[in-house]
Amino acid sequence: MKTLTLALGLALATTGLAAQADEPMNDLEIAHTAYTAGGLDIRYAHLALAISENEAVRDFAQTMIRDHTAVNEAAGALISELNVTPQDNALSQALVEGAAAKRAELMALSGNAFDCAYATNELAYHQIVNQTVAETFIPAVTVAPLRALLEDALVTFRAHEQHAEHMVAGLTCAG
């Protein structure tokens, strides 16, 4: 439960950064943040493949690598097509910083403790990412191809959230 609380706290804090900004994020900042979030989830998944022996956790991790890589490749292609450079921002930086702390926490675990921490983090991560994409990023985006990419990705990420929810329910976690 402590891991879930910390993950949700981090997620809410980072979402608060976007909400507190003097100016809304522009398309290039949104693109950078979405790409960063996908890359971080890929790193979590590689960690799960290195540590976990649980088949459900490993299957989920492989799905994360496959799907987030595909979305990030599509984003990269769009960036090239539009000939733009995504812009780093406070939210992207907060996500990277929080993920480094979470990876350090996860690397100290093994067995069921790792599986539970990874699964609950994935659930919380997808919940907040999905909410942010749906309620903040998509309404704010002004470039139609980026909006379409985010809308398509959101369908996949909502499926990930449901998958993570089932994974958590299938594990025996204390708390």
C-alpha positions in Angstrom: 0.0 0.0 0.0 2.9 2.3 0.8 4.2 1.9 -2.8 0.8 2.7 -4.3 0.4 5.7 -2.0 3.9 7.0 -3.1 3.1 6.4 -6.7 -0.2 8.2 -6.6 1.4 11.0 -4.6 4.1 11.4 -7.2 1.6 11.3 -10.0 -0.7 13.8 -8.4 2.3 16.1 -7.7 3.5 16.0 -11.3 0.0 16.6 -12.6 -0.2 19.5 -10.3 2.9 21.0 -11.9 1.0 21.2 -15.2 -2.1 22.7 -13.6 -0.1 25.3 -11.7 1.9 26.5 -14.8 1.3 30.2 -15.6 0.7 29.2 -19.2 -0.8 26.0 -20.5 1.6 23.5 -22.1 2.1 23.9 -25.8 2.0 21.1 -28.4 5.7 20.6 -28.3 5.8 20.3 -24.5 2.9 17.9 -24.6 4.6 15.8 -27.2 7.8 15.7 -25.1 5.9 14.8 -21.9 3.9 12.0 -23.6 7.1 10.6 -25.2 8.9 10.7 -21.9 6.1 9.0 -20.1 6.1 6.2 -22.7 9.9 5.8 -22.4 9.8 5.6 -18.7 7.2 2.8 -18.8 9.4 0.9 -21.2 12.2 1.2 -18.7 10.0 -0.1 -15.9 9.0 -3.0 -18.1 12.6 -3.9 -18.9 13.3 -3.9 -15.1 10.3 -6.3 -14.6 11.7 -8.7 -17.3 15.1 -8.6 -15.5 13.7 -9.2 -12.0 10.3 -11.0 -12.1 9.7 -14.7 -12.6 5.9 -14.3 -12.5 4.5 -15.1 -15.9 1.6 -12.6 -15.7 4.0 -9.8 -14.7 6.5 -10.7 -17.5 3.7 -10.9 -20.1 2.4 -7.5 -19.0 6.0 -6.1 -19.2 6.4 -7.4 -22.7 3.1 -5.8 -23.7 4.3 -2.5 -22.3 7.5 -2.7 -24.3 5.7 -3.6 -27.5 2.9 -1.0 -27.2 4.8 1.9 -25.8 7.6 1.4 -28.3 5.1 1.5 -31.1 3.5 4.7 -29.9 6.8 6.3 -29.4 7.9 5.3 -32.9 4.7 6.8 -34.3 5.4 10.0 -32.3 9.0 10.1 -33.6 7.7 9.7 -37.2 5.2 12.5 -36.6 7.9 14.8 -35.2 10.0 14.1 -38.3 7.1 14.7 -40.6 6.2 18.0 -39.0 9.9 18.9 -38.7 9.6 20.1 -35.1 11.6 19.6 -31.9 9.7 18.6 -28.7 10.3 20.9 -25.7 11.4 19.6 -22.4 9.4 21.1 -19.5 8.8 20.9 -15.8 6.3 18.0 -16.0 8.7 15.9 -18.2 11.5 16.6 -15.7 9.4 15.7 -12.7 8.4 12.4 -14.4 12.0 11.5 -15.0 13.0 12.4 -11.5 10.1 10.4 -9.9 10.8 7.4 -12.2 14.5 7.3 -11.1 13.4 7.1 -7.5 10.8 4.5 -8.3 13.3 2.4 -10.3 15.7 2.5 -7.3 12.9 1.3 -5.0 11.9 -1.5 -7.4 15.5 -2.7 -7.9 15.8 -3.3 -4.1 12.9 -5.8 -4.3 12.6 -9.4 -5.5 10.0 -12.1 -5.8 6.4 -11.3 -4.9 7.4 -8.0 -3.3 8.8 -6.8 -6.6 5.8 -8.1 -8.5 3.3 -6.3 -6.3 5.3 -3.1 -6.3 5.6 -3.1 -10.1 2.0 -4.0 -10.7 0.6 -1.4 -8.3 2.9 1.2 -9.8 1.8 0.3 -13.3 -1.8 0.6 -12.3 -1.3 4.0 -10.7 0.9 5.2 -13.5 -1.6 4.3 -16.2 -4.5 5.8 -14.2 -2.8 9.2 -13.9 -1.3 9.1 -17.5 -4.7 8.3 -18.9 -6.4 11.0 -16.9 -3.8 13.6 -18.0 -3.9 12.6 -21.7 -7.7 12.6 -21.8 -8.4 15.7 -19.6 -5.4 17.9 -20.2 -3.3 16.9 -23.3 -6.0 16.1 -25.9 -8.1 19.2 -25.2 -5.0 21.4 -25.3 -3.4 20.1 -28.5 -3.8 22.3 -31.5 -2.1 20.1 -34.2 -4.6 17.6 -35.5 -2.1 14.7 -36.2 -0.8 15.0 -32.6 -4.3 14.9 -31.2 -5.1 11.9 -33.3 -2.0 10.1 -32.1 -2.9 10.9 -28.5 -6.5 9.7 -29.0 -5.3 6.4 -30.6 -2.7 5.9 -27.9 -5.3 6.6 -25.1 -7.3 3.6 -26.3 -4.2 1.4 -25.9 -3.3 2.9 -22.6 -6.8 2.4 -21.2 -6.4 -1.3 -22.1 -3.1 -1.3 -20.2 -4.8 0.2 -17.2 -7.4 -2.6 -17.3 -4.7 -5.2 -17.8 -2.7 -3.7 -14.8 -5.9 -3.8 -12.7 -6.3 -7.5 -13.4 -2.6 -8.2 -12.8 -2.8 -6.5 -9.4 -6.0 -8.4 -8.5 -4.3 -11.7 -9.4 -1.3 -11.1 -7.1 -1.2 -11.7 -3.4 0.0 -8.4 -2.1 0.2 -7.3 1.5 -1.7 -4.1 2.4 
